[in-house]
Amino acid sequence: MIAFSIPPQSRTRPPSTPLGLVRLGLTFRLALVLAAVLAAPTALADPVAQVRALPQASLLLQENGRDLIATRADTPRIPASTMKVLTAFAALETWGRNHRFETDFYTDDAGWLWVKGYADPYLVSEELDKVVSALSAKGLRRITGIGLDDSFFSPDVEIAGRSSTDNPYDAPVTALAANFNTLNLIRTGDSIKSAEPQTPLTDSARRFGMAGAAGKQRVNLRERDKALRYFGELLAAKLEGAGIQAGEQQRIAPMPRNAKRIYRHANSRTLAEMVSPMLKYSNNFIANALFLRLADPKGTGQVTMGGAKRAMTDFSRKRFGWRDFTIDDGAGLSRANRLSARQLVELLDAFVPYRDLMPQQDGNPAVRAKTGTLRGVSTYAGYVRRGGSWEPFALMINEPVDGAIRQRVASSLAR
């Protein structure tokens, strides 16, 4: 409630204007003040105006290829997970949306089963069931042990921006991985069980579970060797469950030259069916597996992190003609990444054939966009429905704000 106090006229000084005009003037000035006060909350509540007033924010909305709203649109900023849109686009353009990643299985003269990984990011428990069924159909009945070959990635690959926490989004990226290199467990006292009926509990999983707190745990496997060891244990459990004697030995090494391929597994999911959940759930593991694989699309050599950065940088320069930008990882974890709002919108213009893979904003079918979040970074890039057509927008805020402002801005842009 706002109270206004109008001082009374002095009794010793006669009025210089008729009383009616004085009252009219006071009423007019009071109306102006009230109008300004009533208008202020509306201006402050306008999310677009709020964003445009932030010094470390950029916003670009285009309509029919022309800038409709442009605020510091050419300033490079930290994109956070909107970087995943670039990774997705490069992968889709390189392989096509119906591409299926492959994993090779070999046996050697000593009876070992060797698995050669090429960065298939979606070897989940259900997919391993399909692998085991195929191996059984080929007559595999007994093996000496399981050899794990992830030499497609250089052993010194480190993801920029990845932290050493137990959180699933900090999972290590390996060329051979099960369940995104994460575990889903339940601990009750000293009892550990798998939280997924399709995923048997292995020795490694039990040890991780005992090291964690009571209740449900979703943790990552932390290190390359532990991740590979878990893959071998899970595959062995699946083989045993299908009646194939898997032995207890495991080896992490390049496979021997005398090994013969007995099966090449093509993932049941297409690339598009991997990209869609990657964008929806902001899966860092999938994004950086694709990012690394793009350094060697045919899977014929060995991938380094430096090679992956150069490959994505070269792709972006050739495809878009970009100059002032930095790519440090494929998921947007690194704070060294730099893109501008205009570059994101140029990317979105090219991404139109794959727009169906972008996540829909909760409660608003007129917005399809990808969020990005780091400490002090809130971004949002995608499409809004305006006048019957989808138009690209990019919002980049590199200062602390309420993250919900992103959805409010996008909703206000859609009409």
PLY file of the C-alpha trace (Angstrom):
ply
format ascii 1.0
element vertex 415
property float x
property float y
property float z
element edge 414
property int vertex1
property int vertex2
end_header
0.00 0.00 0.00
1.38 3.42 -0.99
0.18 6.57 0.80
0.60 10.05 -0.65
0.70 13.16 1.52
-0.04 16.48 -0.16
1.09 19.44 1.96
-1.65 21.99 2.69
-1.39 25.43 1.20
-0.02 28.18 3.44
-2.73 30.17 5.16
-0.65 33.38 4.99
-0.19 33.24 1.21
-3.26 33.65 -0.99
-3.56 31.22 -3.88
-2.26 32.56 -7.19
-4.58 30.35 -9.25
-8.21 29.38 -8.90
-8.75 26.54 -6.40
-10.33 24.32 -9.09
-7.21 24.49 -11.24
-4.99 23.72 -8.26
-7.04 20.66 -7.46
-7.00 19.61 -11.13
-3.21 19.97 -11.27
-2.73 17.99 -8.09
-5.05 15.28 -9.35
-3.15 15.08 -12.65
0.24 14.83 -10.90
-1.14 12.19 -8.53
-2.42 10.20 -11.50
1.03 10.30 -13.13
2.68 9.05 -9.93
0.13 6.28 -9.54
0.57 5.24 -13.18
4.33 5.03 -12.74
4.01 2.99 -9.55
1.47 0.63 -11.06
3.55 0.20 -14.23
6.77 -0.61 -12.35
5.82 -4.15 -11.27
4.80 -4.96 -14.86
8.16 -3.82 -16.19
10.04 -5.73 -13.51
7.96 -8.84 -14.17
8.81 -8.85 -17.90
11.44 -11.62 -18.11
12.83 -10.35 -21.42
13.37 -6.90 -19.94
14.98 -8.46 -16.88
17.43 -10.41 -19.00
18.28 -7.48 -21.25
19.15 -5.46 -18.15
21.73 -8.02 -17.00
25.27 -6.96 -18.02
26.50 -10.54 -18.54
23.53 -11.75 -20.58
22.86 -12.22 -24.28
19.54 -12.83 -26.01
18.76 -13.34 -29.67
15.39 -14.14 -31.21
15.01 -14.30 -34.96
11.83 -14.34 -37.01
11.89 -15.24 -40.69
15.69 -15.05 -40.59
15.85 -11.52 -39.18
16.76 -10.32 -35.70
13.63 -9.53 -33.71
15.33 -9.18 -30.32
19.10 -8.85 -30.14
20.96 -8.03 -26.95
24.76 -8.48 -26.98
24.16 -11.34 -29.40
27.74 -11.45 -30.69
29.48 -11.64 -27.30
31.13 -15.04 -26.68
29.91 -16.62 -23.45
30.07 -19.94 -21.61
27.36 -22.10 -23.27
27.21 -24.88 -20.64
25.08 -27.81 -21.86
23.75 -26.01 -24.93
27.10 -27.21 -26.33
25.40 -30.62 -26.63
23.32 -29.26 -29.52
26.52 -28.68 -31.50
27.81 -32.17 -30.66
24.47 -33.69 -31.66
24.43 -31.77 -34.94
27.97 -32.80 -35.86
27.15 -36.45 -35.13
23.89 -36.40 -37.09
25.52 -34.68 -40.05
28.47 -37.08 -40.00
26.65 -40.40 -39.66
22.94 -39.71 -40.26
20.08 -40.18 -37.85
19.70 -43.91 -38.62
23.33 -44.79 -37.90
24.00 -47.61 -35.42
27.23 -47.86 -33.46
29.06 -51.17 -33.45
31.07 -53.25 -30.98
33.24 -56.21 -32.00
33.61 -59.59 -30.28
36.56 -61.90 -30.89
37.92 -65.20 -29.59
41.59 -66.19 -29.45
43.44 -69.51 -29.43
43.44 -69.61 -25.63
39.66 -69.46 -25.45
39.34 -65.83 -24.38
36.41 -63.70 -25.48
37.67 -60.26 -26.46
35.49 -57.16 -26.64
36.71 -54.24 -28.77
34.88 -50.99 -28.05
34.43 -48.07 -30.44
32.60 -45.66 -28.13
29.05 -46.98 -28.46
27.50 -44.79 -25.74
24.36 -46.91 -25.28
25.56 -50.38 -24.24
23.01 -50.70 -21.45
22.00 -53.92 -19.69
19.20 -54.65 -22.16
21.62 -54.24 -25.05
24.05 -56.70 -23.48
21.19 -59.22 -23.35
20.98 -58.93 -27.13
24.75 -59.41 -27.41
24.64 -62.57 -25.29
21.73 -63.99 -27.29
23.69 -63.47 -30.51
26.85 -65.07 -29.07
24.83 -68.04 -27.85
23.25 -68.43 -31.28
26.74 -68.57 -32.77
27.55 -71.56 -30.57
29.56 -69.94 -27.80
29.34 -72.22 -24.77
32.46 -71.69 -22.71
35.27 -69.14 -22.47
38.47 -68.91 -20.44
37.95 -65.27 -19.56
37.00 -61.87 -20.92
39.48 -59.47 -22.52
38.55 -55.80 -22.62
40.05 -53.61 -25.34
39.23 -49.90 -25.13
42.40 -48.81 -26.94
40.29 -46.83 -29.42
40.60 -44.02 -26.85
44.05 -42.91 -25.78
44.55 -43.88 -22.10
45.28 -40.26 -21.20
41.88 -38.95 -22.35
40.56 -36.52 -19.74
37.31 -34.60 -20.10
37.78 -30.89 -19.43
35.44 -29.71 -16.67
34.74 -33.19 -15.30
34.88 -33.32 -11.49
35.90 -36.24 -9.29
32.50 -36.68 -7.63
30.25 -39.73 -7.40
27.51 -38.00 -9.39
26.40 -39.75 -12.60
27.10 -36.63 -14.64
30.81 -36.97 -13.74
31.14 -40.52 -15.10
34.41 -41.33 -16.89
34.19 -41.69 -20.67
35.66 -44.92 -22.04
35.53 -46.55 -25.46
33.89 -49.60 -23.86
31.24 -48.90 -21.24
28.11 -50.38 -19.70
25.17 -48.33 -18.46
26.93 -44.99 -19.06
29.62 -46.04 -16.54
27.14 -45.63 -13.70
25.58 -47.87 -11.04
22.01 -47.84 -9.73
21.98 -49.48 -6.30
20.01 -49.74 -3.07
21.74 -50.14 0.28
19.89 -51.38 3.35
22.32 -51.80 6.24
25.00 -54.17 4.98
22.80 -55.42 2.16
23.32 -54.14 -1.38
21.04 -54.90 -4.29
20.65 -53.65 -7.82
17.91 -51.07 -8.32
17.35 -52.44 -11.84
15.94 -55.93 -12.43
17.78 -56.16 -15.76
21.17 -55.45 -14.14
22.77 -58.21 -12.03
24.73 -57.17 -8.95
28.47 -57.66 -9.51
31.41 -57.63 -7.09
32.45 -54.14 -8.19
28.93 -52.83 -7.76
28.73 -54.34 -4.29
31.96 -52.63 -3.24
30.74 -49.27 -4.53
27.44 -49.75 -2.74
29.07 -50.52 0.60
31.14 -47.35 0.32
28.01 -45.24 -0.11
25.20 -44.08 2.14
22.05 -46.00 2.98
19.17 -45.82 0.54
19.15 -45.49 -3.21
22.48 -44.69 -4.84
23.15 -43.50 -8.37
26.92 -43.22 -8.69
29.58 -43.30 -11.38
32.47 -45.74 -11.71
35.03 -42.94 -11.30
38.05 -44.40 -13.15
38.79 -46.07 -16.49
40.03 -49.38 -15.06
37.11 -49.67 -12.64
34.66 -48.92 -15.45
36.19 -51.58 -17.69
36.31 -54.10 -14.86
32.62 -53.54 -14.24
31.83 -54.04 -17.93
33.59 -57.40 -17.82
31.79 -58.48 -14.66
28.40 -57.50 -16.03
29.01 -59.27 -19.34
30.19 -62.39 -17.47
27.04 -62.38 -15.34
24.90 -62.08 -18.46
26.79 -64.94 -20.15
26.41 -67.17 -17.10
22.72 -66.34 -16.98
22.41 -67.61 -20.55
24.20 -70.86 -19.73
27.62 -69.86 -21.11
30.54 -70.61 -18.77
32.40 -67.32 -18.52
35.24 -68.16 -16.14
36.48 -65.63 -13.61
39.45 -64.08 -15.40
39.53 -60.61 -16.90
42.20 -58.71 -18.75
42.35 -55.05 -19.83
44.62 -54.87 -22.87
44.67 -54.61 -26.66
43.42 -57.88 -28.07
45.99 -60.33 -29.50
46.63 -60.32 -33.23
45.53 -63.95 -33.59
42.03 -63.17 -32.32
39.23 -63.80 -34.79
36.05 -61.80 -34.92
32.98 -63.93 -34.27
30.34 -61.20 -33.97
29.84 -57.50 -34.68
27.01 -56.02 -32.65
25.06 -53.08 -34.08
23.19 -51.25 -31.36
19.41 -51.63 -31.49
19.10 -47.86 -31.03
19.76 -45.48 -33.88
21.84 -42.35 -33.42
18.65 -40.28 -33.31
17.32 -42.52 -30.54
20.49 -41.78 -28.58
20.59 -38.04 -29.26
17.01 -37.45 -28.10
17.56 -38.68 -24.50
21.02 -37.11 -24.49
19.41 -33.70 -25.03
16.41 -34.34 -22.79
18.37 -35.62 -19.80
21.58 -33.70 -20.60
23.65 -36.88 -20.54
27.31 -35.85 -20.40
28.59 -39.38 -21.03
26.76 -39.74 -24.35
27.77 -36.24 -25.47
31.47 -36.69 -24.81
31.51 -40.23 -26.22
30.12 -38.79 -29.47
32.53 -35.85 -29.27
35.52 -38.18 -29.02
34.25 -40.60 -31.66
33.85 -37.71 -34.11
37.64 -37.37 -34.12
37.76 -40.73 -35.94
34.34 -41.30 -37.54
35.34 -44.61 -39.15
36.92 -46.04 -36.00
40.24 -46.95 -37.60
42.81 -45.28 -35.31
43.17 -43.99 -31.76
41.40 -40.92 -30.44
42.96 -38.23 -28.26
41.22 -35.36 -26.52
43.28 -32.86 -28.50
42.24 -34.56 -31.72
38.58 -34.39 -30.71
38.81 -30.67 -29.96
40.49 -30.00 -33.29
37.94 -32.09 -35.17
34.96 -30.23 -33.70
36.64 -26.86 -34.16
37.39 -27.65 -37.82
33.84 -28.90 -38.36
32.37 -25.68 -36.92
34.63 -23.42 -38.98
33.88 -25.23 -42.22
30.14 -25.60 -41.61
29.39 -22.15 -40.19
32.43 -19.98 -40.90
32.81 -19.20 -37.19
35.89 -17.38 -35.97
35.59 -16.20 -32.37
34.70 -19.38 -30.45
36.30 -22.08 -28.27
35.45 -25.77 -27.97
36.93 -27.61 -24.98
34.56 -30.57 -24.61
31.38 -31.92 -26.18
29.00 -31.78 -23.22
29.52 -28.22 -22.05
31.23 -29.17 -18.78
34.24 -26.95 -19.40
34.13 -23.28 -18.48
36.62 -22.65 -21.29
33.95 -23.26 -23.95
32.81 -20.10 -25.71
29.95 -19.50 -28.14
27.82 -16.45 -28.83
24.04 -16.31 -28.94
24.27 -15.62 -32.67
26.40 -18.70 -33.22
23.86 -20.79 -31.31
21.05 -19.42 -33.49
23.06 -20.18 -36.63
23.47 -23.71 -35.30
19.73 -23.94 -34.63
18.96 -22.82 -38.18
20.98 -25.78 -39.41
19.48 -28.11 -36.78
15.92 -27.67 -38.12
15.81 -31.16 -39.76
16.46 -32.62 -36.30
14.20 -30.27 -34.33
12.01 -33.20 -33.28
14.92 -34.44 -31.14
14.95 -31.29 -28.99
13.20 -31.61 -25.60
9.86 -29.91 -25.09
9.67 -27.41 -22.25
7.62 -28.79 -19.36
4.05 -27.58 -19.64
4.62 -25.59 -22.83
4.44 -27.37 -26.20
5.32 -24.07 -27.92
8.95 -24.32 -26.72
11.53 -26.94 -27.71
14.92 -26.09 -26.25
18.04 -27.29 -24.43
19.06 -25.88 -21.07
22.59 -25.34 -19.82
23.62 -24.92 -16.20
26.94 -24.39 -14.44
27.77 -22.34 -11.37
26.92 -18.77 -12.38
25.82 -19.87 -15.86
22.26 -20.32 -17.13
21.61 -20.85 -20.84
18.72 -21.92 -23.04
18.69 -22.45 -26.81
16.08 -23.84 -29.14
12.84 -22.92 -30.85
9.64 -21.09 -29.93
6.35 -21.26 -31.77
5.40 -17.84 -33.14
2.54 -17.18 -35.54
2.37 -20.77 -36.67
6.10 -21.25 -37.30
9.08 -22.32 -35.22
11.69 -19.60 -34.69
15.19 -19.97 -33.17
16.32 -18.24 -30.00
19.33 -18.33 -27.71
19.61 -17.03 -24.16
23.00 -16.94 -22.42
23.41 -15.63 -18.87
26.89 -15.74 -17.36
26.04 -14.42 -13.90
24.05 -15.83 -10.96
20.28 -15.77 -11.55
17.22 -17.86 -10.79
17.45 -20.57 -13.45
13.67 -20.54 -13.92
13.98 -17.22 -15.74
15.02 -19.20 -18.82
11.65 -20.87 -19.16
9.85 -17.61 -18.42
11.77 -15.85 -21.18
11.07 -18.63 -23.69
7.38 -18.71 -22.80
7.13 -14.95 -23.27
8.81 -15.23 -26.69
6.32 -17.86 -27.87
2.98 -16.59 -29.12
0 1
1 2
2 3
3 4
4 5
5 6
6 7
7 8
8 9
9 10
10 11
11 12
12 13
13 14
14 15
15 16
16 17
17 18
18 19
19 20
20 21
21 22
22 23
23 24
24 25
25 26
26 27
27 28
28 29
29 30
30 31
31 32
32 33
33 34
34 35
35 36
36 37
37 38
38 39
39 40
40 41
41 42
42 43
43 44
44 45
45 46
46 47
47 48
48 49
49 50
50 51
51 52
52 53
53 54
54 55
55 56
56 57
57 58
58 59
59 60
60 61
61 62
62 63
63 64
64 65
65 66
66 67
67 68
68 69
69 70
70 71
71 72
72 73
73 74
74 75
75 76
76 77
77 78
78 79
79 80
80 81
81 82
82 83
83 84
84 85
85 86
86 87
87 88
88 89
89 90
90 91
91 92
92 93
93 94
94 95
95 96
96 97
97 98
98 99
99 100
100 101
101 102
102 103
103 104
104 105
105 106
106 107
107 108
108 109
109 110
110 111
111 112
112 113
113 114
114 115
115 116
116 117
117 118
118 119
119 120
120 121
121 122
122 123
123 124
124 125
125 126
126 127
127 128
128 129
129 130
130 131
131 132
132 133
133 134
134 135
135 136
136 137
137 138
138 139
139 140
140 141
141 142
142 143
143 144
144 145
145 146
146 147
147 148
148 149
149 150
150 151
151 152
152 153
153 154
154 155
155 156
156 157
157 158
158 159
159 160
160 161
161 162
162 163
163 164
164 165
165 166
166 167
167 168
168 169
169 170
170 171
171 172
172 173
173 174
174 175
175 176
176 177
177 178
178 179
179 180
180 181
181 182
182 183
183 184
184 185
185 186
186 187
187 188
188 189
189 190
190 191
191 192
192 193
193 194
194 195
195 196
196 197
197 198
198 199
199 200
200 201
201 202
202 203
203 204
204 205
205 206
206 207
207 208
208 209
209 210
210 211
211 212
212 213
213 214
214 215
215 216
216 217
217 218
218 219
219 220
220 221
221 222
222 223
223 224
224 225
225 226
226 227
227 228
228 229
229 230
230 231
231 232
232 233
233 234
234 235
235 236
236 237
237 238
238 239
239 240
240 241
241 242
242 243
243 244
244 245
245 246
246 247
247 248
248 249
249 250
250 251
251 252
252 253
253 254
254 255
255 256
256 257
257 258
258 259
259 260
260 261
261 262
262 263
263 264
264 265
265 266
266 267
267 268
268 269
269 270
270 271
271 272
272 273
273 274
274 275
275 276
276 277
277 278
278 279
279 280
280 281
281 282
282 283
283 284
284 285
285 286
286 287
287 288
288 289
289 290
290 291
291 292
292 293
293 294
294 295
295 296
296 297
297 298
298 299
299 300
300 301
301 302
302 303
303 304
304 305
305 306
306 307
307 308
308 309
309 310
310 311
311 312
312 313
313 314
314 315
315 316
316 317
317 318
318 319
319 320
320 321
321 322
322 323
323 324
324 325
325 326
326 327
327 328
328 329
329 330
330 331
331 332
332 333
333 334
334 335
335 336
336 337
337 338
338 339
339 340
340 341
341 342
342 343
343 344
344 345
345 346
346 347
347 348
348 349
349 350
350 351
351 352
352 353
353 354
354 355
355 356
356 357
357 358
358 359
359 360
360 361
361 362
362 363
363 364
364 365
365 366
366 367
367 368
368 369
369 370
370 371
371 372
372 373
373 374
374 375
375 376
376 377
377 378
378 379
379 380
380 381
381 382
382 383
383 384
384 385
385 386
386 387
387 388
388 389
389 390
390 391
391 392
392 393
393 394
394 395
395 396
396 397
397 398
398 399
399 400
400 401
401 402
402 403
403 404
404 405
405 406
406 407
407 408
408 409
409 410
410 411
411 412
412 413
413 414
